[in-house]
Every structure is written in structure tokens, then in C-alpha cells.
Amino acid sequence: MEKNLLPRMMLRRVPGVIGYILLAVLALTAREVRGAGEVQVAAGDVSDTRSTTSSSTGLELTLNVTGDLLAQAKGVRPIITKAVDDNGTNLLPNKQDHDFKEVKMSGNAVEVKLSLNSPARKAAQVREVDGALEIYVPRHDPQAVVAVNNVQQQTGHPLTSRTLHEMHLTVSVWTRAQYQKYEAQHKSKGSQNGGQELAKGLTDMLASMFGGGHQSGNSIVIVVKDPQDRLVDVGFTDPKGHEVKRNSRMQSGSGDAETITFDFDKKPPANTRLNLYVATPKSIVKTPFKVTAVPLP
């Protein structure tokens, strides 16, 4: 109750339009403070490989992230804007990984790994790392989850969805049975034009997943083209929303052609639902962070 007294008192002292503007500014500031307090970031472990003879050099800095918001989150990715050591050496990598990482608790914190360039050999600490954490909270936007009912009946072709189309995100689902049917059709047709060459390229990719007995009949493969890095996670549920548990998940490739393979104990139920978790502006909570004076090993 006390938090609301100050705006009311100030509104009485500064009546009219100015008073309402002041109240609006105070309310916005309060929201910003509460939002910033939802997540705390601290420097954790440091792994440093400095060598003049090896090409596999680099610095990995772990951020320990805590806060109630993480209980609702399904992904997190760091955006680094500044990183320097105490010699002034720029540690920013030439290319940053823009994929969201799964939110996994380690003790009471989520560990977020930052990959940086190697510091100077004489450096004793990382002077400063600035940036922001983008935390994906699908609960904040109904459009952040694309649900595909009876997904095993929609295999072998790109899924149709307005949301996916707007995000330039192409997703197709494959099972071993669908792949074998697809392979037989294209073997009988042969390669007659550029379109068939593209199909053969997809066939080769799927052959590496299903061919040679690598995957069982209980596996589902998701083929993704995601040039804007919008896909955060993939899950399977029954129609009531209960998770269809899997044995393993294997991911390979890049945004141009990425495959995600899920293996199950037994064949998933026919009415299994695929849930695609996609990043939308409303589903992202951006939290700035800054860590300083991090000792180097």
C-alpha cells in the first residue's frame, strides 16, 4: 500500500495534465525496476585456453542466473556487446551463437555459457563483460507456441501455419515409414530436373538419420529451416497436454538445414501433438547484465 501513496500525493500537488504525465512516468519506472529485479546475474566459472601453438584457444565464462522468472522460461540466449580484459584486449568473438539454450537448473541457478576470444597472455582478469540476456517465456504470448495435432499424420511435407510463414520458418516432420515411402518414390522417378536434385539432397540428409538402422521405427525427425533463429524448442504432448516422454534428442546442422531427432521407448500415440516454441517479441524478456573484475585462472 505504501508504494502507491507517493504517486497519489504528487498527483495532488501537480494537478492537471502534468500530474498525469508524472504519474505515468513513475508507474513506468516502477515496472522497469520490478522487471530488472526478477533476474540476477553473477560471474561463475572461467575456462581459459591461451596458447601460441594451438588454434583451439578461447575463453569460456559462465554466468550464474537466478530469479523466479526462470521457472516459466524455456530458453535463454546471451547477447554480448562488450568484453575486455585488464590489458584492454577486445574479447568479443567475431560471431556469436544466436541459438536459445535450454533452461537447466544447476543448484539454484541456470548456467549460461559465454564464449569469448582469448585474453592477452599477461592479463590477470576480465575487466568487464556487458550485454543482455534474452529469456524466452512462452506464457507471455499465445502466438509463441504453434501446436500441430496428430503430427504423425502430417509427415513428409512442410507444416502449414500462418505463424511459421510470418517467421520464415519451415518445419517438416519425418518418420522412418514416411522416409522409406519417400525414398522409394524418388528412386523410381530419378533425377530429372533441379527440383529433383533438391529432393535428393533432402533424401541424403534423411538417409543419414534413418539409413543403416541408425534410428528405430519409434523415432521422429524434425527438419528445420530457420534463417532468423526463431525456433527455441520442440516438445511432444498428448491431447490433454501431458508430455510424451522421449529417450533421447540429437541435433545437427545449421539454420539452413537443421535436423532434430527424437527417439522414444515405444511408438508415440497416433494422436501425439507437436509443440513448436517460437520466439515472438512479446515472449522475450530482455535483461541487461554486467560483470566486472572476473579473475582469470
C-alpha positions, 0 to 999 in steps of 0.5 A, a space after each residue: 500500500 505504501 508504494 502507491 501513496 507517493 504517486 497519489 500525493 504528487 498527483 495532488 500537488 501537480 494537478 492537471 495534465 502534468 500530474 498525469 504525465 508524472 504519474 505515468 512516468 513513475 508507474 513506468 519506472 516502477 515496472 522497469 525496476 520490478 522487471 530488472 529485479 526478477 533476474 540476477 546475474 553473477 560471474 561463475 566459472 572461467 575456462 581459459 585456453 591461451 596458447 601460441 601453438 594451438 588454434 583451439 584457444 578461447 575463453 569460456 565464462 559462465 554466468 550464474 542466473 537466478 530469479 523466479 522468472 526462470 521457472 516459466 522460461 524455456 530458453 535463454 540466449 546471451 547477447 554480448 556487446 562488450 568484453 575486455 580484459 585488464 590489458 584492454 584486449 577486445 574479447 568479443 568473438 567475431 560471431 556469436 551463437 544466436 541459438 536459445 539454450 535450454 533452461 537447466 537448473 544447476 543448484 539454484 541457478 541456470 548456467 549460461 555459457 559465454 564464449 569469448 576470444 582469448 585474453 592477452 597472455 599477461 592479463 590477470 582478469 576480465 575487466 568487464 563483460 556487458 550485454 543482455 540476456 534474452 529469456 524466452 517465456 512462452 506464457 507471455 504470448 499465445 502466438 509463441 507456441 504453434 501446436 500441430 495435432 496428430 503430427 504423425 499424420 502430417 509427415 513428409 511435407 512442410 507444416 502449414 501455419 500462418 505463424 511459421 510463414 510470418 517467421 520464415 520458418 519451415 518445419 517438416 516432420 519425418 518418420 522412418 515409414 514416411 522416409 522409406 515411402 519417400 525414398 522409394 518414390 524418388 528412386 523410381 522417378 530419378 533425377 530429372 530436373 533441379 527440383 529433383 536434385 533438391 529432393 535428393 539432397 533432402 533424401 541424403 540428409 534423411 538417409 543419414 538419420 534413418 539409413 543403416 538402422 541408425 534410428 528405430 521405427 519409434 523415432 521422429 525427425 524434425 527438419 528445420 529451416 530457420 534463417 532468423 533463429 526463431 525456433 527455441 524448442 520442440 516438445 511432444 504432448 498428448 491431447 490433454 497436454 501431458 508430455 510424451 516422454 522421449 529417450 533421447 534428442 540429437 541435433 545437427 546442422 545449421 539454420 539452413 538445414 537443421 535436423 532434430 531427432 527424437 527417439 522414444 521407448 515405444 511408438 508415440 500415440 497416433 494422436 501425439 501433438 507437436 509443440 513448436 516454441 517460437 520466439 515472438 517479441 512479446 515472449 522475450 524478456 530482455 535483461 541487461 547484465 554486467 560483470 566486472 573484475 572476473 579473475 582469470 585462472 
